[in-house]
Amino acid sequence: MAKQPRILAGETVAITGAARGIGRATAEALLRQGMKVAIGDVDLDAARQTAAELGASTIALPLDVTNRESFNAFLTATEEQLGPLDVLVNNAGIMQLGRFIDEDDITAIRMIDINLHGVILGMKLALGRMIPRDHGHIVNISSQAGKFGAPGGATYSATKHAVVGLTEAIRGELRLMGAHIDVSYVMPFVVNTELGSGLGEARGMSSLEPSDVADAIVEALQLGTVDVWVPKSAKRTNVLGAVLPRSLSEGMARAMKADRVLAGADINTRRAYELRASHSEPGLEPVAEQAQITQVADD
């Protein structure tokens, strides 16, 4: 018998980094399901504008995912204004590109702090609220770079690999505890957002819209899906790559130009995003007033 989709109406969801992009699209999709949505973002003005545009059942709150006090205050305010936390979507993340040997240490620290430590912190704080009620679902946004590893985005790929491993490990711990808390990780291909601007293209793969990822998150919440591939067809590619000899799987990736998606990014198109990303963690100062991306020339 097919699993009956869970009813989401009336539940409370907190979404990190939700002022724009995938986070905003997810907020819209979950509002359509009848959920109450808290938008958390380090850019409070943008979060407030988004909440105002989305309308009723939406609130905007300040959030620095790298700071425990800030994250805890975000979840506390969410529960005070909307009710007990049912769902946390750990969406906040940045992607600064360039060759690994050219990457400065502050850029690496910033990506690890936001993309990984932010998820770790969010899960700890959310589980502390969900486990006593034996109810909840945490969704972590990873990437297909978290499965394959993408040249031109080594540290970014590392953070997304870590999110996958973290989620799987915590899922196992919750099962051993007998806790009825669901966890999911979402692995999209390139998405048409500011973060995904100026990237290269892979043969046979089309860029996604934020709404595609949002719809996949809704389905994961309804069905309890753990590993969420967007598009779903990418799962077949992953399975094929896993069974082929390395030489063949890497040759297939080169033929598809999958190894050029991040490495072939357009520095000029990405400049505005890279500069904003370099200011995205209040505790760290930007290294320089320039984009932290190095173009990798085609051979």
N, C-alpha and C positions, 0 to 999 in steps of 0.2 A: 504494500500500500504506500502510495506517495506521501511524503511528509507534508502535513498541512502548514502553510505559511503562517508565521507568527503575526499577530495583529500588533501594529506599532502605534496606533492611535492612542493619544493620551500620555505616552511615555516621554521622558525627558532625555535629551541628548545634548552633550557638550562637544563642540567641534573646535579644535585648535587650528590656528592659521586660516580662519574661515572668512576673512574679509574679502577675499578674491579667489579666483581660480577654482580648483577642485573643491576646496572647503566651502565656498559660496554655493557652488552647484549642488553639493551634498545637502547643505542647509535647505535649499529650495526643494529638493527631492523629498527630504524627510518632513518638511512642512506639509507637502501634498499628501503625505501619509497620516497626517493629523498629529505629528509629534510637536513638542515644545522644544525650541532650539536656543541654545546659548552659543553665541559667536565670540570666540576668544581670539585676540590678535594683539601683537606688539604695537601695531598701528591702530590705536584706538579710534582715531577720527575716521579711518576707512571702515572699521568694524561698525561704528555707529551709522555711517551712511548706508552700509549694506543692510543692517537691521531695519533701518527706516524704510528702505526700498522693499524689503521682503514683507514687512508689515507685522500684523498681530502674531502673538505666540513666539516672538523673536526678541532676544535681548543681546546687547553688545557689552562685552566686559574686557578690561585690560588683561593681557597675559604675556608673560615672558616664560616660555616653556623650560628655560634653563635654570629658573629660579624656583626653589621649592615653595617659598612663601607666596610668590605670585601665583603659582599653579594651584596651591591649596586654596588660596583666596578665590580664585576663579571657580573652582568646583563648589566651594562653600556658598558663594553668591548665586551660582546656578541653582543649587538645591533650595536656598532661601526664597528665590524668586519663582522657580518653576516646579519644584518638587524633587523627590529623591532621584538620584542619578541612575538611569537605566542603561545608557549607552555613552561611551566615550569614543570619539573618533580622533585618533592621533594623526592629524593631517599636516601640521606645521613642518616645514622642511625647506632647505635651500639646496641649490646645485650650482656650485662654482666650478668651472671647467678649465682644463689646461693640462699640459703634460705633468706627470707626477714629479719629475725631477725639477720642474720650475715652480712648483707650488710652495708658497710661503707657509710657515708653521701656523700663523694666526688663522689663515684660511682653513687649514685642516682642522684646527681646534674648533672653529666656529661650526663647521659642518658636523663634526662629531657631537658637539654639545647640543645642537638643535635637532639633528636627524636621529641621533641615537639616545643620548642622555635625556633628551626631552621626552622620548617615548618611554624609556625606563621609569622616569619620574612620574609620568602620567599614569602608567600602569600601576605603580605602587600606590599612588594616592587614590586612584579609582577603585582598585581591588579592596583597599581598606574600607571603602564605603559599601561595596557590593557584596563582599563575602559574608558580613553579618546578616544581610538580607537574603543570602543565597540566590541572588538574581542579578543579571547584568550581562552586557556584551561589550567587549572592547575591540575596536577595529583599528589596525595600524596600517598606515599607507606606506608600502614599500615601493618597489619598482621592478621591472624586468631586469634592470641592471643589478638587482639583488639576487638574481639567479645566474646570469651569464657573465657578469663582469664586463664593463664597457671601457675600452681604451679612450683616454681623454677625460675620464671621470673616475679615476681610481679610488680616491677617498670617498667620493659620493657612493660608488658601488660598494665599497667596504661598509659604509653605514647601512645601506639597504640590505646587504647580506646579513648584517647583524640583526636587523629588525626581524628578518625571517627566522633566524635561529632563536632569537629571544622569544618570539611568539610561540614557536613550537615547544620550547622548553617550558614556558609558563603553562601552556595547555596541558602538558604532561603533569606538572606539579598540581594543577587544579584537579585533574582526574584522580591523582593519588590522594588528595585531600577529600575527595567526594563532594567538591564544590560544583554547583550547577551554574557556572559562569562560562559563557562562550567567548572565544577569541578568534579573530580573523586577521589575515594580512592580505593586502590588495596589491597586485603587481600589474600596473598599466604599462603599455608602450608609450611612446611620445604623445603628450597631450598638448592641445593648442591653448596653452596658457603662457603667461610671461616667463615662467620658469622654463618652459619648453621652447622658447622662441629661438630661431636661428639654427636649429639642429639639422643635421644631415638626414637623408632619407634612406630607408632600407627597401630593397626591391621586394614587392609583394606585401608590404606593410604600409597601411595608411595611418596618418595621425588621428588621434582620438579627440573628441570634444569632452570638456569637463563633465557634461551631462552623461556621457557613456560610463564614466567612472562612478558617478553618483548613482546611476541606476544599478550598477553592479554592487555597490555598497548596500543599497536598499534590499536587493535580493539576498545578499549575505546575511543581513539582519533577520530577514524573514525565514530563511532556510537553515541558518547556522553553518554556512559554508566556511571552511577554514582557509584554504588557499584559493584566492580569487584572482583569476587571470583575466585581463582586459586587453584585447578581446579574448574570448574563450578559446579561439583557435590557437592561441599562443601556447596553450598547454600541450597540444600535440607536437608542436615544434620542440618544446623542451624535452618531451619523452623521446622523440626521435634523436635529438642531440645526445641524450644520455646513453643510448644503446649503440650508437655508432662509434667506431674508433676515433680517437681525438683528431687524427689527421683529416678524416672525412668531415667531422662536425665543424672543425675550424675552417676547412675549405668551403663548406656550405655557407658559413657566416661571412667569409670574404666575398663569395659570389653574390650574396644578398646585400653586400656593403653594410652589414650590421655592425662591423667593427669601425665604421666611419660615422655612425650616428652622432656620437659625442665628439669624437676626434676631429670631425669635419665641420664643427660648429662655426657659424659666421660671427666673428668678433664684433663687428659693427652693429649687427642686429641685436646682439645680446648685451651691448654695453650698458644700457640703462638698467637692465635687470641685475647685472653683475654688481653695479655700484650700489643698488638698493640692498642686495643680499649682503654686501660687505658691511652694512650698517644694521643688520637685522638682530644682532645680539647686543643689548645695551652694555653688557659688561666687557665687551671687547671693542677696541678701536680699530677702524679700518687700517690696513697696512699702508695704503696709498690711495689717492683719489684717481684710481684708474681701474678698469675692468681686470679681474684676475683670470684672464683666459688667454691661452696661447694657441694660435691657429696651428694645426698640424697639416702640413702640405701633403697632397696626394703624391704617392710615388709614381 
